[in-house]
Amino acid sequence: MKKLLYFLMIIAGVSGAFSCTRNFDEINTNPNNIDKVAPRQLLPPALVDMMNFTMQRNRNFNNELMQVTVAVSDGEGQVHRYDFRSNWADYLYNGLYGVLTDIKDVYRIASSDSLGFKNDSYAGISLILQSRIYSILTDTYGDIPFSQSNSGREEYGSIMEPAFEAQKDIYLGLFDMLEEANTLLAANTAIEDVADPIYKGNIARWRKFGNSLYLRLLLRVAGKAEVAAEARAKMKEIVENPSKYPIMTNNDESAILRWTGTGAYISPYATVREQDFRAPGIASFFIDNLLDWVDPRIDLTYGRSSINRFAIAPAGGQFAGMPSGYAPGSNPVKRSYFYSNTSAYSIQTEPWPVR
């Protein structure tokens, strides 16, 4: 009897195992959800994430490194003294590589004949955005993963440890990507307006943006002996052949992601308290040079300022800064500062004396 009982239990277990796997995919697939993602669904959130990471890094890190702002603090970890932690240094690296996954997916899906979303314009836009992100990463970190990056998934080769590549090779790869983008966008394949928060489906402007970025990156290597001749020749070719390589010719063609305050388009600065936004002082290096150059972003007649579309409040009737990298305990006086994270211009109307 015991042997018979064990036999029946084994049979029941085997039958149960087969029944659990029968029609598994069909039973566990929600018919109300989509099973394929389209480029139009990936592009807008990727653009928002890209801008979020770069804007946050600009305010919290780059401004201090570039002597635009200075933290008023004697504590440790002050960026303007080049004392910062690994989480600060890694922030842009980790963030932008995450964004690249979605942007590379846009290219993969839009380039495939079998996925049902083939579109040359989406593929070209993806290449432009990849070039922009990789250029930021290599300009910041030097040698980085490039051709093998974001390749952990099976469709990308299951590469879990991508090789780091030399910056020179990365730049040459970016030029190839932008050449391909220009060719793809020349077909002017239509895309949905709602999927394009930058140009609202205007493919001609995306093409101009890509070629203008191409010129910008070529200019950065034009002084490097190994590639100088080729870079300068390519710059000349682009500038002299506007029909083949159209480029931006006015500010209306600028690539701008506007924070409308609705949906996903909410500025990352919207959650920054105004007193925190005003806390850093303006660095002397930055504001003194603007004044010496009579920079138009400071209206010396009326004392208004529109630097970075934020107003600078005057201190003691003057536009003046504080030294970057000051020694702990020296307690320099904070003078001018960014006025508001919401105001576009200063509300001051009376003339202020300047230095």
C-alpha positions, 0 to 999 in steps of 0.5 A: 500500500505504501508503495502504491501511495508513493507512486500515486503521489509522484504521478500527481506531482508530475501532472501538476508540474505539466499543468502549471506550464501549460499555456503559461505565457497566454495565461500570464499576459495581461490583455489590457497592457501593451506587449510592445513599446513604440519609440514615441513612448520612449523618447519624451521621458528619456528627454525629460530624464536627460535634462533632469540629470544635467540641470541638477548637476549644473546647479549642485556641482558644475556651478561650483567647479566653474566658479559661478556660485560659491557655497557659504559653508565651512563644512566638509565636502565643499565642491568649490574647494574641490572636496567632494564625495564619490556620489557627487562624481558618479551622479552624472555617469550613473544617471546618463547611462541609465537614460542611454538605455531608453534612447538606444532602444528608440534606435533599435526599435525604429531601425527594425523591419520586424517590430512594427515601428520602423521610422528613420526619423526616430532612429536619426533623433536617437543617434543625435541624442546618443551623441550628445550624451556620450559627448557629455560623458567622455568630456567629463570622465575621459575614457568610458564604455561606448560601443559596448555600453548598455548591452546587458540585455540579450538583444544587445549581446548580453555584455555585462562588463563593457570595455572602456574606450579611448576618447579619440575613438569615442569622438570618431564614433560620434562623428559616424553616428551624426553622419548616419543621423543626417542621412536618416533625417534627410528622408523627413519621415513624419513623427507624432508631434506629442512624441517630440517636446523639442521640435514638435515633429519638425524633422528639418530642425532636428537635422539642423540640430544634429549637424550643428552638434557635429560642428561643435564636436569637430571644433573640440578636436580641431586642435588635436594633431592626430585628427586636426586636418580631417576635422577642419576639412569636415567643418569646411564641408559642412559649412559650405554645403548647407543643402547636404548639411543644414545647420542652425541659423537663428535662435528660433531653431534652438533645441529647447525642452520647455518646462510647462508645469504639466504632466512630466514637464516639470522643472527639477528646480520646482522642488527647490525651496527659494531660500535654498536657491538663493543660498549660494553666493555668486563667485567673484570670478564670474560676475567680475568678468561679466562686468568687465566685458560689459556683458549684455546679460547684465543691464548696467543702466537699469541693474537688471540681470537675466543670467541663465534666465534667473535674476541676480539680486544686488548686494549693497547697491552693487553687483559683486561676488565672493571668492571661490575656494576661500579658506575655512574660517575666513567667512567672506561676505555673500553679496550677489546671488541668484534671485529666484528659481521662478522669476525670469527677471529682477523686479527692480526698476530703479538704477543701481550703481555698478562697482 
